[in-house]
């Protein structure tokens, strides 16, 4: 590169940095919240208050069925700190701010700060977590994504509550964000298609670039964000498709772009993707069943009204407890309840749902089939009926379904006579294709398929060709060589599930008939 080119590049980067504005606006923390958002935030804070350990300065893990895990939660404690600062927005609860500062200091103490290791810049799950061994892999001994969940929480606090944070603690938080960004860059594992983390990373990287006056980081983060946007625009959706948990994190990342992006362009593309994602969520949502229709690329459970998802938490901010896709009565034993502790971010950033999507979230059109292209190899088909929904993903036989997977290529939910939601999902299979239509789902694979069925009463009439379930009869057409039915094992989302296994399958057809 000659001197003139070098000068032009430097001038361009300097001009770009000068045009960027850190935190274009602060939220008025004294503004009243809507009734639904207020109820959500209050419930979230009450459960965090009850879980706080004053000696550890951290949140204790709730009793939600996760056994054999560490007792404290570093990431969720940072969320609690934000909630405490929000609760003290009027300055009338200084004890909340004092507690928040103790928590933030403790969270910072649990960051990995050795730049020579792959987990540099991320945080421990819990103080009791042992230092990872050199051969430790991500998500087994440490979570690299804690860099972004905690880092973006620090970002919000530094933008919204600077007067509440002492200068020395602010310096530690800014340095922590720099370590998170540097660690992620050195790790080199993140790609723009990993949408929920990519969006948070883009927000945090942009924030750090402007604060640090780092023109290289500003250029790199802008390119990263543009690539995320380009990938989204290929098919109008994210690669992590139809994920009740991770769509909620996507909405969080997009809200960060919308509110804190340093340029009009970043704020605009964030708002554009956010609106499109809400329209997608609304298209797949069944108001009467309080669930999104499958298939799910990533899902922890099958009934959003019985466990907590970030998407359901967002929707609770604009819906009543009786209508939101969230358990109506939340306790520390509710499955995945810690995801409810995302509420302070939602209350502060605001829920921006387009009017058309809001209407669709409350009123189901006539029964219809949805067809969505996810990428060149994957297509989702979903049927939304009056009181039942089902879906399948055709993926050109590129994905299988493992025992502990979050991928559910074929799913069905319906309203049982008891009022509860019954469901069916594939839990194990070789590489598989599934296609839904108005009367059922067609599966194609080459091997054994296990389907898990949940009903409120243990079904007794389960054969290879017919399942008689409360409110639903399923007839099966298949070339399977064998069939077995047994109570499900390792099923945290249900204690009365049945696993139905078909062996030697190439084709299997599920025909659904609702029982009046």
CORTAUR-V734815 format. One record per helix or strand of 2 or more residues. SS is the DSSP state (alpha for helix, beta for strand). FROM is the first residue (numbers start at 1). LEN is the number of residues. If there is no record, write none. Layout:
SS FROM LEN
SS FROM LEN
//
This chain:
alpha 3 17
alpha 35 17
beta 52 2
beta 58 3
beta 72 2
alpha 74 14
alpha 94 16
alpha 146 15
alpha 162 3
alpha 167 21
alpha 195 17
alpha 215 21
alpha 246 15
alpha 264 20
beta 285 2
beta 291 2
alpha 310 7
alpha 337 13
alpha 355 8
beta 368 8
beta 378 7
beta 388 7
beta 410 6
beta 421 9
beta 433 4
beta 440 15
beta 466 4
beta 472 7
beta 482 6
beta 497 18
//
